[in-house]
């Protein structure tokens, strides 16, 4: 059996297991999250982005069946990494719903690490716009989700201050950090979509807090403007690069 066919079969198997675990525990995830509510946790509707991510990943997997050759294909560059990502995603559901929040933070950090590798590997080689699209959205969302997961741990442990700073202070710092990460990824990998996806959880954070913290609203506004500007600059740079190529 050709190598690309082996991976084309392995990917949907791991993906199917991930979807099964998500379907099995979806309601419990919301319950655990609400029981450990942090300021930075977005409103429930924001998590609907998982549906889009899973649909795009499924289409991406189906496209692997139509890779004609192994040399230069996405599967040849990514090999087992999507499988590891899907299995970790399913594992996160299990440990989070079992309220093993510290463990869930380690798992989601591992998911983020695999996404860094996948996103980088796709970008370094030849790819069309859809090859990276699902992972740009997935990567950006998990970047913020990892931060939220850490805050869920501190909320569950009833930690009020760290290094003399309270939850609101750290929330503002981490929003700025997420914006910086979004800017770095956008410029380094010419990915205008990544910073725009971060706007979605930011909007969810704004909605759920209902104007309770003016400093939070101001920070969300400023960081959102920065992310939009970064995305626009990235688009312009990509267009100019194509024009001069």
C-alpha positions in Angstrom: 0.0 0.0 0.0 1.4 3.5 -0.9 2.6 5.5 2.0 0.1 8.3 1.4 -2.8 5.8 1.6 -1.5 4.5 5.0 -1.7 8.0 6.4 -5.0 8.7 4.6 -6.5 5.8 6.5 -4.8 6.5 9.9 -5.9 10.2 10.0 -9.6 9.5 9.9 -9.4 6.7 12.4 -7.7 9.1 15.0 -10.1 11.9 14.0 -13.1 9.6 14.5 -12.0 8.7 18.0 -11.5 12.4 18.8 -15.0 13.2 17.6 -16.5 10.3 19.5 -14.9 11.5 22.8 -16.0 15.0 22.1 -19.6 13.9 21.4 -19.6 11.7 24.5 -18.4 14.4 26.9 -19.5 17.7 25.3 -22.1 18.7 27.9 -19.8 17.8 30.8 -17.1 20.2 29.4 -19.4 23.1 29.8 -20.4 22.1 33.3 -16.8 21.8 34.5 -15.9 25.1 32.8 -18.8 26.9 34.4 -17.9 25.5 37.8 -14.4 27.0 37.5 -15.4 30.3 35.8 -12.6 32.8 35.2 -12.7 36.3 33.9 -10.9 35.3 30.8 -13.3 32.5 29.9 -15.4 33.4 26.8 -19.1 33.1 26.6 -20.5 29.7 25.7 -21.3 30.6 22.1 -17.6 31.2 21.4 -16.9 27.5 21.8 -19.1 26.8 18.7 -15.9 27.4 16.7 -15.0 23.8 17.5 -17.7 22.8 15.0 -16.1 24.8 12.2 -12.6 23.4 13.2 -13.8 19.8 13.0 -15.6 20.3 9.7 -12.6 21.9 8.1 -10.3 19.2 9.5 -12.6 16.5 8.2 -12.4 18.0 4.7 -8.6 18.3 5.0 -8.4 14.6 5.9 -10.6 13.6 2.9 -8.3 15.6 0.6 -5.4 13.4 1.7 -7.0 10.5 -0.1 -6.4 12.4 -3.4 -2.7 13.1 -2.8 -1.2 11.3 -5.8 2.3 11.0 -4.6 4.1 10.7 -1.3 7.0 13.0 -2.2 6.2 16.6 -1.3 2.7 15.7 0.0 1.4 17.1 3.3 1.4 13.6 4.8 5.1 13.2 4.0 5.8 16.3 6.0 3.4 15.8 8.9 3.4 12.0 9.2 2.1 11.1 12.6 1.7 14.6 14.0 -2.0 15.0 13.1 -2.7 11.6 14.7 -1.0 12.7 17.9 -2.9 15.9 17.9 -6.3 14.2 17.5 -5.6 11.7 20.2 -4.4 14.4 22.6 -7.6 16.4 21.8 -9.7 13.4 22.8 -7.6 12.8 25.9 -8.1 16.5 26.9 -11.9 15.9 26.9 -11.5 12.9 29.2 -9.2 14.5 31.8 -11.0 17.9 31.8 -14.4 16.3 32.3 -13.0 14.2 35.1 -11.9 17.6 36.6 -8.2 16.7 36.4 -7.6 20.3 35.6 -3.8 20.4 36.1 -3.4 17.4 33.9 -5.7 19.0 31.3 -3.5 22.0 31.2 -0.5 19.8 30.4 -2.5 18.0 27.7 -3.7 21.2 26.0 -0.1 22.5 26.1 0.9 19.4 24.3 -1.9 19.9 21.8 -0.6 23.5 21.3 2.9 22.1 20.7 1.7 19.7 18.0 -0.1 22.6 16.3 3.0 24.7 16.3 4.8 21.8 14.5 2.0 21.2 12.1 1.5 24.8 11.2 5.2 25.4 10.8 5.7 22.3 8.7 2.9 23.2 6.3 4.1 26.7 5.9 7.7 25.7 5.2 6.8 23.7 2.1 4.5 24.2 -0.9 0.9 24.5 0.1 -2.4 25.9 -1.2 -4.7 28.1 0.9 -6.8 25.2 2.2 -3.8 23.1 3.3 -3.2 25.5 6.2 -6.6 27.0 6.7 -8.0 24.4 9.3 -4.8 24.5 11.3 -4.6 28.3 11.3 -8.0 28.5 13.0 -7.3 25.5 15.2 -3.9 26.9 16.3 -5.2 30.3 17.1 -8.2 29.0 19.1 -6.0 26.6 21.1 -3.5 29.4 21.8 -6.2 31.3 23.7 -7.8 28.1 25.1 -4.5 27.1 26.7 -4.5 30.4 28.6 -8.1 29.9 29.6 -7.3 26.4 30.8 -4.6 27.8 33.1 -7.0 30.3 34.6 -9.5 27.5 35.2 -6.9 25.7 37.3 -6.2 28.8 39.4 -10.0 29.3 39.8 -10.4 25.7 40.9 -7.6 26.1 43.5 -9.1 29.4 44.6 -5.8 31.2 43.9 -6.4 34.9 44.4 -3.0 36.5 43.7 0.2 35.4 41.9 3.3 37.6 42.4 1.1 40.2 44.0 -1.2 40.5 41.0 -4.9 39.5 41.0 -6.9 37.6 38.4 -8.0 40.8 36.5 -4.4 42.0 36.3 -3.2 38.6 35.0 -6.1 38.6 32.5 -5.1 41.9 31.0 -1.5 40.7 30.8 -2.4 37.4 29.1 -4.7 39.2 26.6 -1.7 41.4 25.7 0.4 38.2 25.5 -2.1 36.5 23.2 -2.1 39.6 21.0 1.7 39.5 20.8 1.7 35.9 19.9 -0.9 36.5 17.2 1.3 39.3 15.8 4.4 37.2 15.8 2.7 34.2 14.1 1.1 36.5 11.5 4.3 38.2 10.5 6.6 35.2 10.7 4.4 32.8 8.8 2.4 35.3 6.7 -0.8 34.1 8.3 -3.4 36.8 8.3 -6.1 34.5 9.6 -4.4 33.6 12.9 -4.8 37.0 14.5 -8.4 37.4 13.2 -9.4 34.1 14.9 -8.2 35.4 18.2 -10.8 38.2 17.9 -13.5 35.6 18.4 -12.7 34.5 21.9 -11.9 38.1 22.8 -15.4 39.0 21.8 -16.7 36.1 23.9 -14.8 37.4 26.9 -16.3 40.9 26.3 -19.8 39.5 26.2 -19.7 37.3 29.2 -18.3 40.0 31.5 -21.1 42.5 30.7 -19.1 45.7 31.2 -18.1 44.6 34.7 -14.5 45.8 34.3 -13.8 48.9 32.3 -10.0 48.1 32.2 -10.9 44.8 30.6 -13.1 46.4 27.9 -10.4 48.9 27.1 -7.7 46.2 26.8 -10.0 44.1 24.6 -10.7 47.1 22.4 -7.0 48.0 22.0 -5.8 44.4 21.5 -8.6 43.8 18.9 -7.6 46.9 17.0 -4.0 45.7 17.0 -4.9 42.3 15.7 -7.0 43.7 12.9 -4.1 46.0 11.9 -1.7 43.1 12.0 -4.0 41.0 9.8 -4.3 43.9 7.3 -0.5 44.5 7.2 0.0 40.7 6.6 -2.4 40.7 3.7 -0.8 43.7 2.1 2.7 42.1 2.5 1.5 38.9 0.9 -0.1 40.7 -2.0 3.0 42.8 -2.6 5.2 39.6 -2.5 3.0 37.9 -5.1 3.2 41.0 -7.3 7.0 41.1 -7.2 7.4 37.4 -7.6 
